[in-house]
Amino acid sequence: MDPVSHLLRLAKVTATLDRRCLLGAATRMDVGERQFLEAQFHVLLEGECQLLVSDMVVDMKPGDFVLIPGGAAHRVITPGKYPEVPTAEVEEESFITTQSADGGSPVIDLFCGHYAFDPGAGAVLFRTLPDPVHVSFGDSVETDTMLRTLSELMRSEAGNRGPGTSVILSAFSTVLLAMVLRSARGSATGEALWTASSDPRIAEVVQAVLEEPGNDWSISRLAQLAAMSRATFLRHFTRETGMTVGVFLARSRVMAAAEILSSTGDTVATVAGLVGYGRSPRSLASSGRKSVCLPPSSGVIRFDERGISAASGPSEVIGARQPVSITSQPSPYRQPASGSLGVRLRLRLPRPSWGLALPRAPGGQAAST
């Protein structure tokens, strides 16, 4: 299985197309912070606009896709002297249509949605992406034709609003994410996405590690696989992926461990052996802490010998001191290894620097997209 398909399977990503924005000139649309384990995306099919997130300004043109892995609040503004026109919404069965409140003729056609992902492997994947990710599909010959076809399909289905529209638009949105994750640095993006490499030798190494994270992957062995000297391999790998070999190995193994722990009754000691840590839960825990680092106030995923524990419920309070446990039940056919250690593996998850947004309580105001 290719790396992008493998990662999307591990991350258990689900896509939702939330709204279609047909905004007139000088319009401002504020987009709220997403819930825990969710990331917004925007794809511009027509016109030009700016996206303001944190202290960054992203200029968008037709064919541009922006992903905000941390789910931070942001603002979209359309060209005009004073971008202060608010928006008005019409809620329909499949998605919301957002327009300028003054009824101005649309100058942009912007599709907006979000991805939800698994609290283990999914959280590691999205945490390790640049924030934001900006890909200009229209600037690449390889992706321009595909995007044009996909855009027409999305517009046609959005206008149709027939049975299955939500599912079809969700599938198109997943296609967009796959296109992003396989976008190597070049004309489409200046980002170094570790999920894609323009060097086939480095891509082969990434795929080999993702497929067999438990192998004894020394730097010498990986360099031999890439047919490079050790020094050349280290230099090329960091340039192509934006991270060191050690960090990549740790993150790949933590993602694999999260998948196994959340879907089986295996102990951490057993899983540590499967992903390359020699049945050492302490080494696996240490790797988790080092591979995904955020301030102590971030949300926490906890692994112990019973399985995986994750903050999840809409009424739960999420925090480093009081993680909410949703523990996978051990298999009735497997008994914990005698003498196994109960070690917590804390995966520090992606949150904006200004704090953690808690999921809304039932009946509360939902986060906008």
C-alpha positions as CSV (number, residue, x, y, z in Angstrom):
1,M,0.0,0.0,0.0
2,D,1.3,3.5,-0.9
3,P,2.3,5.8,2.0
4,V,-0.7,8.3,1.6
5,S,-3.3,5.5,1.5
6,H,-1.6,3.8,4.4
7,L,-1.6,7.0,6.5
8,L,-5.2,7.8,5.7
9,R,-6.2,4.3,6.8
10,L,-4.3,4.6,10.0
11,A,-5.7,8.1,10.8
12,K,-9.3,7.0,10.2
13,V,-10.1,10.4,8.6
14,T,-13.7,11.3,7.9
15,A,-14.5,14.4,5.8
16,T,-17.5,16.7,6.0
17,L,-18.3,19.5,3.5
18,D,-19.9,22.1,5.7
19,R,-20.7,25.0,3.5
20,R,-20.4,26.6,0.1
21,C,-19.5,30.3,0.3
22,L,-20.7,32.5,-2.6
23,L,-19.4,35.8,-1.2
24,G,-19.6,39.3,-2.7
25,A,-16.9,42.0,-2.6
26,A,-15.6,43.4,0.6
27,T,-17.0,40.6,2.7
28,R,-15.7,39.3,6.0
29,M,-16.4,35.8,7.2
30,D,-15.2,34.7,10.6
31,V,-14.6,31.0,11.1
32,G,-14.7,29.6,14.6
33,E,-12.2,27.2,16.2
34,R,-13.0,23.5,15.5
35,Q,-13.6,20.9,18.2
36,F,-10.9,18.6,19.5
37,L,-9.5,16.3,16.8
38,E,-10.9,18.3,13.9
39,A,-9.2,20.4,11.2
40,Q,-10.7,22.9,8.8
41,F,-10.1,23.0,5.1
42,H,-11.0,25.5,2.3
43,V,-10.8,25.0,-1.5
44,L,-11.3,28.0,-3.8
45,L,-12.9,27.2,-7.1
46,E,-13.3,30.7,-8.5
47,G,-12.2,34.3,-7.6
48,E,-9.6,35.5,-5.1
49,C,-9.6,36.0,-1.4
50,Q,-7.4,36.1,1.7
51,L,-7.4,33.8,4.7
52,L,-6.1,35.2,7.9
53,V,-5.0,32.7,10.5
54,S,-2.9,33.5,13.6
55,D,-0.3,36.0,12.3
56,M,-0.3,34.7,8.7
57,V,-2.1,36.0,5.6
58,V,-2.7,33.4,2.9
59,D,-3.5,34.7,-0.6
60,M,-5.9,32.3,-2.3
61,K,-6.6,32.0,-6.0
62,P,-8.6,29.5,-8.1
63,G,-7.3,26.0,-7.4
64,D,-5.9,26.8,-4.0
65,F,-6.5,24.5,-1.0
66,V,-5.7,25.4,2.6
67,L,-5.7,23.0,5.5
68,I,-5.6,24.1,9.1
69,P,-4.5,21.0,11.1
70,G,-4.7,22.7,14.5
71,G,-8.3,23.8,13.9
72,A,-7.6,27.4,14.8
73,A,-10.1,30.2,14.3
74,H,-9.5,32.3,11.3
75,R,-11.1,34.9,8.9
76,V,-11.8,34.9,5.1
77,I,-12.0,38.3,3.4
78,T,-12.9,39.1,-0.2
79,P,-11.3,41.9,-2.3
80,G,-12.8,45.4,-1.6
81,K,-11.9,48.7,-0.1
82,Y,-13.5,48.0,3.3
83,P,-14.0,44.3,3.9
84,E,-16.7,44.7,6.6
85,V,-19.8,43.3,4.9
86,P,-21.0,40.4,7.2
87,T,-22.4,37.1,5.9
88,A,-25.9,35.5,5.9
89,E,-26.5,31.8,5.9
90,V,-29.1,29.5,4.4
91,E,-29.1,26.1,6.0
92,E,-30.0,23.3,3.6
93,E,-30.1,19.5,4.0
94,S,-26.6,18.7,2.8
95,F,-24.6,21.9,3.7
96,I,-24.9,25.6,4.5
97,T,-24.9,28.2,1.7
98,T,-23.1,31.4,2.9
99,Q,-23.6,34.7,1.1
100,S,-22.8,38.4,1.7
101,A,-25.5,40.0,3.8
102,D,-25.9,42.9,1.5
103,G,-26.9,40.6,-1.4
104,G,-23.8,41.5,-3.5
105,S,-23.0,39.4,-6.6
106,P,-20.6,36.6,-5.7
107,V,-16.9,37.2,-6.5
108,I,-15.7,33.9,-5.0
109,D,-16.9,30.3,-4.9
110,L,-15.3,28.7,-1.8
111,F,-16.1,25.2,-0.4
112,C,-15.4,24.8,3.3
113,G,-15.4,21.8,5.5
114,H,-13.5,19.8,8.1
115,Y,-11.8,16.5,8.7
116,A,-12.2,14.5,11.9
117,F,-9.5,12.0,12.8
118,D,-8.5,9.3,15.1
119,P,-7.1,10.4,18.5
120,G,-4.0,8.2,18.1
121,A,-2.5,7.9,14.6
122,G,-4.7,10.6,13.2
123,A,-3.6,13.1,15.8
124,V,0.1,12.3,15.2
125,L,-0.4,12.7,11.4
126,F,-2.2,16.1,11.6
127,R,0.2,17.4,14.4
128,T,3.2,16.8,12.1
129,L,1.9,18.7,9.2
130,P,2.7,22.4,8.6
131,D,0.0,24.7,10.0
132,P,-1.5,26.0,7.7
133,V,-0.8,23.8,4.7
134,H,-1.3,25.8,1.4
135,V,-1.3,23.9,-1.9
136,S,-1.9,25.6,-5.3
137,F,-3.2,22.8,-7.4
138,G,-3.7,25.1,-10.4
139,D,0.0,25.8,-10.5
140,S,1.0,22.2,-11.2
141,V,0.3,20.6,-14.6
142,E,-0.1,17.3,-12.9
143,T,-2.9,18.4,-10.6
144,D,-4.6,21.2,-12.5
145,T,-6.6,18.8,-14.8
146,M,-7.6,16.7,-11.9
147,L,-8.7,19.7,-9.8
148,R,-10.7,21.1,-12.7
149,T,-12.6,17.8,-13.1
150,L,-13.1,17.5,-9.3
151,S,-14.3,21.2,-9.1
152,E,-16.9,20.6,-11.8
153,L,-18.1,17.5,-10.0
154,M,-18.3,19.3,-6.7
155,R,-20.2,22.3,-8.2
156,S,-22.6,20.0,-10.0
157,E,-23.4,17.9,-7.0
158,A,-23.7,21.0,-4.8
159,G,-26.3,22.4,-7.2
160,N,-28.1,19.1,-7.5
161,R,-28.7,18.6,-3.8
162,G,-30.1,15.1,-4.5
163,P,-30.1,11.9,-2.4
164,G,-26.5,11.1,-1.3
165,T,-25.2,14.6,-1.9
166,S,-23.6,14.7,1.6
167,V,-21.8,11.4,1.1
168,I,-20.6,12.3,-2.4
169,L,-19.2,15.7,-1.3
170,S,-17.5,14.0,1.7
171,A,-15.8,11.6,-0.7
172,F,-14.6,14.5,-2.9
173,S,-13.2,16.2,0.2
174,T,-11.3,13.1,1.1
175,V,-9.8,13.0,-2.4
176,L,-8.6,16.6,-1.9
177,L,-6.8,15.6,1.3
178,A,-5.1,12.7,-0.4
179,M,-4.0,15.1,-3.2
180,V,-2.5,17.4,-0.5
181,L,-0.6,14.6,1.3
182,R,1.0,13.5,-1.9
183,S,2.0,17.0,-3.0
184,A,5.8,17.1,-3.0
185,R,7.6,20.5,-2.7
186,G,7.6,22.2,-6.0
187,S,5.3,24.4,-8.1
188,A,2.2,23.5,-6.1
189,T,3.5,24.0,-2.6
190,G,6.7,25.3,-0.9
191,E,6.0,23.1,2.1
192,A,8.1,20.1,2.9
193,L,5.4,17.5,3.6
194,W,6.9,14.3,5.0
195,T,4.0,12.4,3.4
196,A,5.4,13.1,-0.1
197,S,8.8,13.3,-1.5
198,S,10.0,14.3,-5.0
199,D,13.0,12.0,-4.6
200,P,11.9,8.4,-5.3
201,R,14.7,7.0,-3.1
202,I,13.5,8.9,-0.1
203,A,9.9,7.9,-0.9
204,E,10.9,4.3,-1.0
205,V,12.4,4.6,2.5
206,V,9.3,6.3,3.9
207,Q,7.1,3.6,2.4
208,A,9.3,0.8,3.8
209,V,9.2,2.2,7.3
210,L,5.4,2.7,7.3
211,E,4.8,-0.8,6.1
212,E,7.2,-2.4,8.6
213,P,7.7,-0.1,11.6
214,G,9.0,-2.9,13.8
215,N,12.0,-3.7,11.7
216,D,15.5,-2.8,12.9
217,W,15.8,0.4,10.9
218,S,19.3,1.7,11.5
219,I,20.4,4.7,9.6
220,S,23.0,2.6,7.8
221,R,20.3,0.2,6.7
222,L,18.0,3.0,5.5
223,A,20.9,4.7,3.6
224,Q,21.6,1.4,1.9
225,L,18.0,1.0,0.9
226,A,18.1,4.5,-0.6
227,A,21.4,3.7,-2.3
228,M,23.2,6.6,-0.7
229,S,26.1,7.2,1.7
230,R,25.1,7.8,5.3
231,A,25.8,11.5,5.2
232,T,24.1,12.0,1.8
233,F,21.0,10.1,3.0
234,L,20.7,12.1,6.2
235,R,21.0,15.4,4.3
236,H,18.5,14.4,1.5
237,F,16.0,12.9,4.0
238,T,15.8,16.1,6.1
239,R,15.5,18.3,3.1
240,E,12.7,16.1,1.6
241,T,10.6,15.5,4.7
242,G,11.4,18.5,6.9
243,M,12.4,16.2,9.8
244,T,15.3,14.0,10.9
245,V,15.4,10.3,10.4
246,G,15.1,9.7,14.1
247,V,12.0,11.9,14.5
248,F,10.4,10.1,11.5
249,L,11.0,6.7,12.9
250,A,9.6,7.7,16.3
251,R,6.4,9.2,14.8
252,S,5.9,6.2,12.4
253,R,6.2,3.8,15.3
254,V,3.9,5.8,17.6
255,M,1.3,5.9,14.9
256,A,1.5,2.2,14.4
257,A,1.3,1.6,18.2
258,A,-1.8,3.8,18.5
259,E,-3.5,1.8,15.8
260,I,-2.7,-1.5,17.4
261,L,-3.6,-0.4,20.9
262,S,-6.9,1.1,19.9
263,S,-8.0,-2.0,17.9
264,T,-6.7,-4.9,20.0
265,G,-6.4,-6.1,23.5
266,D,-2.6,-6.2,23.4
267,T,-0.6,-4.8,26.2
268,V,1.8,-1.9,25.7
269,A,4.7,-4.3,26.3
270,T,3.5,-6.5,23.4
271,V,2.9,-3.6,21.1
272,A,6.3,-2.1,21.9
273,G,7.8,-5.3,20.5
274,L,5.7,-5.1,17.4
275,V,6.7,-1.6,16.5
276,G,10.4,-1.8,17.2
277,Y,10.9,-1.1,20.9
278,G,11.9,-4.6,22.0
279,R,8.9,-5.1,24.3
280,S,9.9,-2.0,26.3
281,P,6.9,0.1,27.2
282,R,9.0,2.7,28.7
283,S,10.9,3.3,25.4
284,L,7.6,3.5,23.6
285,A,6.2,6.0,26.2
286,S,9.4,8.1,25.9
287,S,9.2,8.1,22.1
288,G,5.6,9.3,22.3
289,R,6.6,12.2,24.5
290,K,9.4,13.2,22.2
291,S,7.7,12.7,18.8
292,V,4.7,15.0,19.4
293,C,5.5,17.8,21.8
294,L,3.0,20.5,23.0
295,P,2.6,22.6,26.2
296,P,1.2,20.8,29.3
297,S,-2.2,22.4,28.7
298,S,-2.7,20.4,25.5
299,G,-5.1,17.4,25.3
300,V,-3.7,14.1,26.2
301,I,-4.0,10.6,24.8
302,R,-3.0,8.0,27.3
303,F,-1.8,4.4,26.7
304,D,-1.4,1.9,29.6
305,E,-1.4,-1.9,29.7
306,R,-5.2,-1.9,29.4
307,G,-5.2,-0.2,26.0
308,I,-5.8,3.3,24.7
309,S,-7.5,6.1,26.6
310,A,-8.7,9.2,24.8
311,A,-10.6,12.5,25.4
312,S,-13.7,12.2,23.3
313,G,-17.2,12.7,24.7
314,P,-19.0,16.0,24.0
315,S,-19.7,16.7,27.7
316,E,-16.2,15.7,29.0
317,V,-13.6,18.0,30.2
318,I,-10.3,17.4,28.5
319,G,-7.0,18.3,30.1
320,A,-3.5,17.1,30.9
321,R,-4.4,16.5,34.6
322,Q,-7.7,14.8,34.0
323,P,-7.7,12.8,30.8
324,V,-11.0,11.2,30.0
325,S,-10.7,7.5,29.6
326,I,-12.3,5.5,26.8
327,T,-10.4,2.3,27.3
328,S,-10.5,-0.4,24.7
329,Q,-11.5,-3.7,26.3
330,P,-8.8,-6.4,26.3
331,S,-9.6,-9.4,24.1
332,P,-11.2,-12.2,26.1
333,Y,-8.8,-14.6,24.3
334,R,-5.7,-12.7,25.4
335,Q,-4.4,-12.4,28.9
336,P,-2.0,-9.5,29.9
337,A,1.6,-10.6,30.2
338,S,2.6,-11.4,33.7
339,G,4.6,-8.7,35.2
340,S,3.8,-6.2,32.5
341,L,4.3,-2.6,33.4
342,G,1.5,-0.1,33.4
343,V,3.2,2.8,31.6
344,R,1.4,5.8,30.3
345,L,2.2,7.0,26.8
346,R,1.2,10.6,26.5
347,L,0.6,11.8,22.9
348,R,0.4,15.6,23.1
349,L,-2.1,16.6,20.5
350,P,-2.3,19.6,18.1
351,R,-3.9,22.6,19.6
352,P,-3.6,26.3,18.8
353,S,-1.1,28.2,21.0
354,W,-3.9,30.2,22.7
355,G,-5.5,27.1,24.4
356,L,-7.7,24.1,24.1
357,A,-11.3,24.4,22.7
358,L,-13.5,21.9,24.5
359,P,-16.2,20.0,22.5
360,R,-19.6,21.6,23.0
361,A,-22.1,20.2,25.4
362,P,-25.3,18.8,23.8
363,G,-27.6,21.7,23.0
364,G,-24.7,24.1,23.0
365,Q,-23.5,26.2,20.1
366,A,-21.6,24.1,17.5
367,A,-18.3,25.3,16.3
368,S,-18.6,26.9,12.9
369,T,-16.5,26.1,9.9
